[in-house]
Amino acid sequence: MPFPVDLVAFDQHDRYTATWMDQDQTRTSTGRYDWNGSRLIIQRPNAEPRIYQGRLRLDGTLVLTYQEGGDKVSAILKKTDE
């Protein structure tokens, strides 16, 4: 299953913004996050938290994995200055 998010931004105040395309429309999600070095918790308003297992590679990329039921998705996030 492909990872649905095209771009995600994390700020220094523990907030995130994620964007993706859905049927030719740009969608946005915002909320709070917590990263402890091996687990990322995404908390959207009025939703259950989503927990991703994560690992930071030596090259600075972050690999996230989320599993729910029999479905598993992974994403590789690369830091940019944007």
C-alpha positions as CSV (number, residue, x, y, z in Angstrom):
1,M,0.0,0.0,0.0
2,P,1.5,3.4,-1.0
3,F,2.2,6.1,1.7
4,P,-0.6,8.6,1.2
5,V,1.3,11.8,2.2
6,D,3.2,13.8,-0.4
7,L,4.8,16.4,2.0
8,V,5.0,16.8,5.7
9,A,6.4,19.6,7.8
10,F,7.3,19.3,11.5
11,D,8.0,22.5,13.5
12,Q,9.9,23.1,16.7
13,H,6.6,23.5,18.6
14,D,5.6,19.9,18.1
15,R,3.1,20.7,15.3
16,Y,2.9,19.1,11.9
17,T,1.3,19.9,8.6
18,A,0.8,17.1,5.9
19,T,-0.5,17.5,2.4
20,W,-1.5,15.0,-0.3
21,M,-3.5,14.7,-3.5
22,D,-6.9,13.0,-3.3
23,Q,-8.9,12.8,-6.5
24,D,-7.2,15.9,-8.1
25,Q,-7.7,18.0,-4.9
26,T,-5.0,19.0,-2.4
27,R,-5.8,17.9,1.1
28,T,-4.2,19.1,4.3
29,S,-4.0,17.7,7.8
30,T,-2.6,19.5,10.9
31,G,-2.0,18.4,14.4
32,R,0.6,17.6,17.0
33,Y,3.4,15.1,17.0
34,D,5.8,13.5,19.5
35,W,9.1,11.9,18.4
36,N,11.2,10.0,20.9
37,G,13.9,8.7,18.6
38,S,12.2,5.5,17.6
39,R,8.5,6.2,17.6
40,L,6.5,9.0,16.0
41,I,3.0,9.7,17.4
42,I,0.8,11.8,15.2
43,Q,-2.2,13.3,16.9
44,R,-4.9,14.8,14.7
45,P,-7.8,16.8,16.3
46,N,-10.7,14.5,17.1
47,A,-8.9,11.4,16.0
48,E,-7.1,8.5,17.6
49,P,-3.3,8.9,17.6
50,R,-1.4,7.1,14.9
51,I,1.9,5.5,15.9
52,Y,4.7,5.0,13.5
53,Q,7.8,3.0,14.2
54,G,10.8,5.0,13.0
55,R,14.6,4.9,12.6
56,L,16.9,7.7,11.6
57,R,19.5,6.6,9.1
58,L,23.1,7.8,9.1
59,D,22.4,9.9,6.0
60,G,19.7,11.8,8.0
61,T,16.7,10.3,6.4
62,L,13.9,9.1,8.6
63,V,12.2,5.7,7.8
64,L,8.7,5.4,9.2
65,T,6.5,2.3,9.3
66,Y,2.9,2.0,10.1
67,Q,0.9,-1.2,10.4
68,E,-2.8,-1.6,10.9
69,G,-4.4,-5.0,10.6
70,G,-2.8,-6.7,7.6
71,D,-1.7,-3.5,5.9
72,K,1.8,-2.0,6.3
73,V,3.1,1.2,4.8
74,S,6.6,2.7,5.0
75,A,7.9,6.1,4.1
76,I,11.3,7.6,3.8
77,L,11.4,11.3,4.8
78,K,14.2,13.5,3.6
79,K,14.9,16.8,5.4
80,T,14.7,19.9,3.3
81,D,15.2,23.6,4.0
82,E,11.8,24.5,2.7
